[in-house]
C-alpha cells in the first residue's frame, strides 16, 4: 500500500507552546498509516529541498494520523524555520515510513524519562504507551521557561509522576547526572533533549 516514500497531507497545525508547533499528518485517502513504535521518528522531505527527522508524539495505537512536534530553533539551518514560516494546512509532504532509534524495552519493570525542550515529543508517545499498558513511569522535564513547555496542561495532570524544571526560575539548566542518581534498579532510562536545556 505504501512505498518507501509516500505523500501525507497536513490536516492540522497548532501552537503547542512558545516556538513549538504540532503538525498532524494524514493520508489523503483516509487509509491507515504504517504502524510505529513509541520513540519513532519520521524522515520528511521538505518542499525547500531539505530532509529532516521529527519525532512522533501521538499514541502509537493511532493508525489514522501521525503527529509531530517541531520546535523553532534559533540556529535553524532552514528546517524548523521553514516549517514555522511556510507550512500550512492542506500542504502535502513526502515522508518515509517511521523508524525508531529510541526504543522502549517492554520487559522493563518501570520507566524513567528525562526530557529537555522539544525532546519531550518522543517521550510523550512513550508515556501514552505506559498509560495504555498500565506500566509505572516518571518524567523529569526541563525547558527554558513555562511558556516553552509543550504539553504542559496534559503533563500537569500527573502530579506524582512528573517533575518540571524551568531554567528561568531555577537559574540553571537541568543537571542530568544529578537526576540520574535517583535511578532505581529495573528502571529503563530514556533521555532526549538539546544540550542547551540538559547537561
N, C-alpha and C positions, 0 to 999 in steps of 0.2 A: 504493500500500500504506500509506504513512504520510501523514497530513495535516500541516498546518503545526505543530500541537501534538499530541503523542501521549503516552500513558502508558508509563512503564517501571517495572519492579519492582526494588527494591533486593534483590540476591541475596547481597551480602556487604558487611560493614563491618568494617574492622580499623584498629587504630592503627599508623601507619607511623613516627611519631616523636612526640616530646612535642608535644601540641596539634595534631597532624596526623592526619586520618582519610582512609583510602582507601575510596571507596564504588563498588561495582560495580553497574551497571545493565544489565538485560536485558529484552527483550520477553517478556511473559508467555506468548506463543505459541511462543517459541523461534525466531521468524523472524529473518532477517538484518536488521541495522540500517542506516540510511543511512550511506554511507561518509564518512570525514573525512580531512582532511589533517593532517600534523604541525603543531602550534601552534594547532589549532582549539579552540573552547570550546563549551559547552552553555549555553543560557539555560534556567533552571529556574524553574518556578512552585512556590514552596514552600507547604506546607499552611497556613502562617500568613499567606498573602497577599502575601508579598514575592516579587520577581523578582530572581534573582541569576545571575551568569555565573561558570562554573567551567571551568578548562582540562582538556582530556582528556590523560591522561598515559600511556595504553597504546599499544601498537603499532598504527599505523593500518591494518595489514593485517588486524587482527581485526575481523570483521563481526558477531560474536555478542554483543559486550558493549561498553559504554563504562565507563571507569574515570576518576573524578575525584578529585583530592586537595584537601582543604579544611583550611586552617589556621584554628585558633580565634583570632580577633582580640580583643585586649583592648578595642579600640574598636568592637567589633561593634554594628551597629545592628539586630540581630535576625536576620541571615542565618546567619553561621557559628556563632553561639552556639546558635541554634535547632537547627541540624543536629547539632551535637555533643551537645546535651542530649536531643533528642526523636526523631530518626530511628532506625528500627530495620529489620532485615531483614524483608522481606515488605511493607514500605510501598510505596506507588505514588507516583510523581512525574510531573507533566506537564512535558515538555521540548519545546524547539524543535529542529529539525534543526541539526546542527553548523554553526557559522560560523567563519571564520578571518580574523583581523586581524594575524597574526604568521606570515607565510608564509616557508618556505624557498625559495631560488632553486635549482632542481635543476641549473642550469648553473654554479653557483659551484664553484670548484676545491676549496675546503675550507670548514670552518665553525668559527667561534669563538663559543662560547656563554658568556654571563655570567648567572648566576642568583643571586638573593637570596631566602632564605627559601622561601615557598611558590611563588615564581616558578620553581622547578625543575620544576613539573608539565608545562607545555607543552614545556620543554626536554627532558624525559625522552622524550617522544614523538618529538622531533626526533632524539635520539640513537639511538633504535630505527631510525629511517629511515636514518641514516648507516651503522649497523652492517649493516642488511639490504642496503643498496646499496653497501657497501664504499667509503664516502666518508670522507676524512680529517676528523677533528673534534677539538676540545679544549674543555674546560669549566673555568671558574673559578666556584666555588660557595661563597657566603658565608651563614652562619647565625649566630644569636646564640650558639649552643653546639652541641657534638657531639650532644646529646640531641635537638635540634630539626632535625637534618639528615635530611630524608626521603631514602629510597633509599640510605642511607649504605653498606650492605653491597654492594649492587649496583654502585654507582659506584666503590667502593674496588677493584674488580677491574681498573679501567682505570688502572693506576699511572702510565703515561706520559702519559695524556691529561687527567687530572683533577687540578685544584689546589683543595684545600679550605681555607677560612678560617673559623675560629670566633672571633667577636668577643670572647668572654670570655678567650680565650688570647692573641689579638693585641693586645687593649686598644683596638681601634678598628674602625670599620666599613670595609667594602671601598672602596678608592679606585678607582672605575671609570675615571676619567681616566688614572690611573697604569697600570691593567691594559690599557687601550686603546692605550697607547704601544707595546705589544708586537704590535699588529696587523701582518699582512703582506699584501701586495697579492694580490688574488684570493680573499681570505677573506671570507665573509659573516659579519657580526656580528649576533647575536641577543641582546638583553638583556631580562630580565624579572625584576622583583622590587620589593619595597617599599622606600620611601625610608629606612626605619629600618635596613636592612641594606646599602644601597647609597648611595653619594654621588657 
